[in-house]
Amino acid sequence: MTLDARTATAKDFDIAAQSKANSAWGFGVLTVIIFYFFSLWALIPGALTLLMIIQSVSATKQASNLRNGTYKIPNPNNGIDDSE
């Protein structure tokens, strides 16, 4: 999922964060299964799991910044709480 940082709302970032978190769980399970059978090859899905976690945390932080009005990129939604 790709967001336009100049027009995205905090809710858009929340949706992206949840999507990345779900992917992290999937890659985490895959990592365990691959580790059980092929040990060293588990590094690849393990790295993808770590990447998804980092992206999820980043999207959550950007949503928080938008809600607080401290988002660094010019965005008309800066400071608007659309969490309903």
N, C-alpha and C positions, 0 to 999 in steps of 0.2 A: 504494500500500500504506500503510495507516494502522496505526500501532502505539499501544498503550496504554502510555504512558511509566511508569506505576506498576506494571505487571506484566510488561513485556517482558524477555526475556533478552538477553544479549550476542549470542547466535546469531541472534536475531530482528533485531537491529540490523545484524549482518553481512549477512544476507539482503537487508535493505532497501538497504544500501549497494551491494551488488552489482547489485541491480535498477536503482538510480539510475545506476550507472556504465554499465550496458548501454544505458540510455536516452540517456545523454550521448553515447555512441559513435554511436547511431542519429541523434540530432539533429545531431551534428557532420558526419556524411556528408551529411545533408540540407542543412545549411548550405552546404557546398562546392558541391553540385549547384545549389542555388538561386542562389548567388553567381555561378556560371559563366553562368547564363542571365539572371538578373534583377538582379544586383549589389546594389542598395540593399535589396531585399526580404529579403536574407539576414540582416538585423538581427534579424528576429523569431525564426527558429530558432536564431540565434546566441545570443540572450538565453536561450532555453530550454535550450540546451546549457550555458551558464554556470550557470543555476539548478540543473540536474541535477548538475553537478560539485559545487556548494556543498552540496547536500543529501546527496550521497554522502560527502563529507568529514565532514560533521556527524554522519551516522549512524555512521561509523567511529569518530569521537571519542567518541560516546556509548557505543559498545560497549567501547571502551578504558576509559572512566570506570567502567562497570559492573564490568568485570573487576578494576580496581584498587581498587574500593570507594570511589571519589570521586564517584559519581553524585549530583547535587544533589537529585533528586526522590526522596521515599521509595519504595523498591522492595525487595521481599523478596529479589531476586536480586543486590543490591548486594554486591560482593566475591566473587561466585561465578564461577569460570572454567569455562564450559561449552563451551569450544572443541573438545574431543575431537578 
